[in-house]
Structure formats: C-alpha cells, structure tokens
Amino acid sequence: MLDLHPFRQRTFRHRASLEGVGLHSGANVRITLCPAPADHGIVFERTDLSPRVEIPALAENVVDTTLNTSLGRGQVRIGTIEHLMAALVGCGIDNARIEVEGAELPILDGSAAPFVQLIGEAGVKEQRNARRYLLVQRPIVVEDGDKSARLLPARRFSIDYTIDFKHPLISDQRHRVHLSEKAFHKEIARARTFGFKRDVERLHAAGLGRGGSLANAVVLDDFNILNPEGLRFPDEFVRHKILDAVGDLALAGMPIIGHLDAVKSGHALNHALVKKALSEPGACAVVRPRAERELSALHEAVPAFAGLEVA
Ligand SMILES: [Zn+2]
C-alpha cells in the first residue's frame, strides 16, 4: 500500500526546462530539472549568478514564509518553491538539481500541474539506493491562536485540512486525502493558488505580485470569483492549501510517514511544524529500511490511525 513511497530512490531520466513569470517579480524565469545521484536530495541552483549558488531544499535554509516559501543562502534567494516541491513529492522524486535563472520560480497557472507535466517530460528513473523516511513516532503540535498544525503517527502519509476564511465562498472547507501518487495527481495537483482583490491591490502598491493575473490565481472580491472560467474543484481553495502543505513538508528532506492535521495553517506554521519534527527529541525517527519487507514491517508497527486508515 506504499504507492507514493516506492522503496528505492528516484531521480529524472533527462533534463527538462520551462519558462514563466515570477508572481512577485513579474520577471521571466527559466528552470531546468536535472538528474542527480542517489542521496543527493533536492538542491536548487541559481545559474544566473557567477559563481553559481546552490541551496539545498531543506527546512534549515528557509528564510521567508510570509507570502510563499523562500530559501536563502547569504544574500541569495530562491522564492515560491512550494508548488514545485509538492510536484516532486507527488511524483516520488528524491534526488534532483533544479537550475533556476532568477530569484523566484515561475508561477505558471498557480497550481502544481505544469510542474507535474515537466517531471513527466524529464522522465522518472529508479535508483539503486533505498530511501530514508521520517517516521512520526508521537504527536507533534504547533499552534498560533486558532491556527494549528499537528503531525500524528500513521501508517501512510495523509492530510486532513480545514480552512475558514471570512468569505462566503471559502468559509469552513475541509478536505482529507491519502497522499498516493494517483490521489496527488487527481485531487491536489491542479488546485490553483488564490487571493483577494483587495490584497492584490495592496501587493501591487508594495511593488509585489507584479506577475499576478487571473491566468495564475483564483481571485475573489467580497462575494464573487473574478475568473471567468470559475473553479476547477468546488473546494479548490482547501485543496490548494493541501498542495502548499505537501510542498512545505517536503523540506523535511525525506518522505514523511505520518498524518498531518491542519486547521487554518499556512506556510509559517507548516514550516514551524517541520522544524519541530526534526528537532524535538523522540518525536520522529529517520529510518532506512534495507528491504521492502522491512518497510512494510515498520508500517505494521505503527498503530493504525483511526482518522484516515480506511480510505
Ligand atoms: Zn500555493
């Protein structure tokens, strides 16, 4: 039952590129997915700089979570990485070099679907080495007022997410999913980012959101959706929050075996949860099963989590 977590590590077969505008800079950026050796992890590389600067996609390198998730090293930044990170998790990619010719990843259509398509073009290759996993061993909780994010022991990676915006179209949406590769592609990857017209105006005034348009986000005024094509799912908003959480949790640096329960969470809280999971003694264990049956045995040893074990 480990559809998202095949036993061996994966990378790409070939290089594959795409180009698009950054949401905040409005600048055109080209990215290239490149194969990488086993145990390399996901590493971004600013190839427009000389010398080039590498930044591993790890929680310790997160420098900003206010509007999106940005990695940094010294003065160098790579922003809006979460949708690509989610696509990499959704396709089970462990090792990759991501060349980026700018300070921000392209926003494309505001979802992970174009990145999933690009990963398809690069092709997926299985490697010899077994994977490492972050096995959640006891509940890890972070809270901020009425917002919370918790990781609980579970046999598979699953997410239960609730949002409650003060808006008639997105109050009290909840979505639950077992993150299999199929479920990610079908239920999550196509969900677009969203924003409110008044916030878009404020961002523009601050010189941000320059690349933003109805082509790469669902935009709402006080009562309506402004996009003429409407929504891709009736609950597209909460599905996009799940997409963001998958991308943020990917910064643990390895697949998580556990259940995320999130209420009104966002990038900052997701990031705090990952940091706590990695630093709190006894909360998680890093495991590298040497055979498929060892991985199955590990799963069997985790008590069934009542909330989502039965799909
Ligand atoms: Zn997002």
Residues whose N, C-alpha, C, O or C-beta is under 5 A from the ligand:
A	BS01	ZN	T193 H240 D244
